[in-house]
Amino acid sequence: MTSASSALGGKFPLTAELTASRLGFGAMQLAGPGVFGPPADREQAIRVLRRAVELGIDHIDTSDFYGPWVVNELIAEALRPYRDGLVLATKIGAYRDHEAAWLPLNHPDALRAQVHDNLRRLGLETLDLVYLRHTVDRGIALADQLGALAELREQGLLRAIGLSNVSAAQFEEARRHTEIASVQNLYNVVNRTSADLVEQTAAAGAAFVPFFPLGSGFADSRARQDDVLRAVAERRGATQAQVSLAWLLQRSPNILLIPGTSSLGHLEENTAAAGVALTAEDVAELDALVADGETLEEAH
């Protein structure tokens, strides 16, 4: 495992007892279109999960509201009994309605129920990392939500607490109430919305996990951005996706990646990104890329 974790960007300590390789796997795309319903090819999804573990990946990001329920059930089917050291991170604080909308569900009692639901569907006694997906305040204090998760941690039902979709101020507020192991926000080579949080989490000893580390297909990227990514990729003998992931790994040592895919080929490509070494010139060119007018994605 030492060589595998080194090949995946090394390890990061989420807690004193819990570590994860910096290059993991996001399971969201294993569900159907729009992260809703079953995958078109269930056996392929199973193969992707098993191959991820074979490649040495020990950090898988999931949620009961992916599908809903579909992805957690796939993980349990593919990977149980779970390998020692495999970190399963999940999110709570939302649900999907019959039209596939993403809706908040963040009352403390609901959060407790969601933790138990994730445990049951994943077939676990303890969740490694639980992210509270933050939504607009609806009269429920962040302190009360975090208090519910802290109680569950004391009961041994989860090991670490994370936050998703939060501001820098909300991260600092949360830290006043409990220990925060990780933050998961939108961030990638063309979207620096959460740049301040990368710095704040690093200073606090917490992980920063970018969702959409490859962008949403970079649909809004401009021609210049495409040209720069292409040029760097050609110089390094890599793909543009690998360059984008390598930039994140070199951006800060507390960044952990969870690129997602339902393709075995893309899984292999993404995993190999840890071996792409960018020069100072490459990094400077990529640092200059910032997309205009981007905001946090609702779906995650």
Steps between C-alpha positions, in 0.01 A plus 500: 500500500790737552589509131135528397429792733819673388394457136168662588651821629590384849282495809317770692391468866127572531523428873768357727371151415365547147709560189419493130695511176481838334355356181170324561179429312167681485216253451227750405516425127424132555129584527278565198476828305466801728631285789152345505392139461709193424802495270456393139753221561497373857777246444724772357442712811598205718816449295596866532472487880702180527764631262532820704592296806737284293681817394564582866227760546400507867265801505154470342249784515129418490155589637161345553350775283700385197235305317352528762642195679631349178868586545526388862338168409745458211795566732377243750444242227838561338730541799366320806673373701688828493877500483680624810589866466230584247350841586135542405379861512133588466281811501178580681269800514298455182257268325366442148134529411320298232602758238870466595522844664764556771320620813632587849439263789706632789301479822717328763257206524509462122880509501510222760263292288713557190811380679322180598369458143851532358632251752230249407536527124879492509498213748718679755503544875693828477527761225850635450411854390160669486458831318223736600372645173429858595191674364343840550399551863139395553489574870726209595825614658825358368599436862197270547577306183863454598395411853300207366801375303732546798265286710508228234879520497506453877276197455751348257272524195739728311867587527531845346278794404531701180317789334388549141385812315618739769658844512820590678295663776284191544812282524635717779162499676483121479848465649379686808249221560692184410805364322466512121713249311423604143319747276356407162429791266511578131857573389705417193752644258245735341291575809667649807180582687630337819863610485475658845374173646794308355727725705282496813461123509873453449574734790251310716646159411179398321465345156353684204321273254398670173182373346489522122883496498481475122224760476152423368655399173658849490197597292561865573874500443633747248720430201810631677445261790465207262818606322701524823382163632571339163848650480598390852357153437703462180820607677446248779376213281175501697132568442331828587310324779824369648655847487196648676524241778878534529459878541265441793738253665783753472278791606502408871601189698161489676306457174350153458351414161188298424464502120194301402425287197299200389771404248785260570718686251441836665559346843844378387574839341399697808695277735815543291478878550693464827804416291486818290768745614432861404783749468495848651426636152205262462360599837537871425306462175226302669485738795408775255182321394192624683149464360268797537159498666502145635298406807460194715320213327176403669536131430751329723 
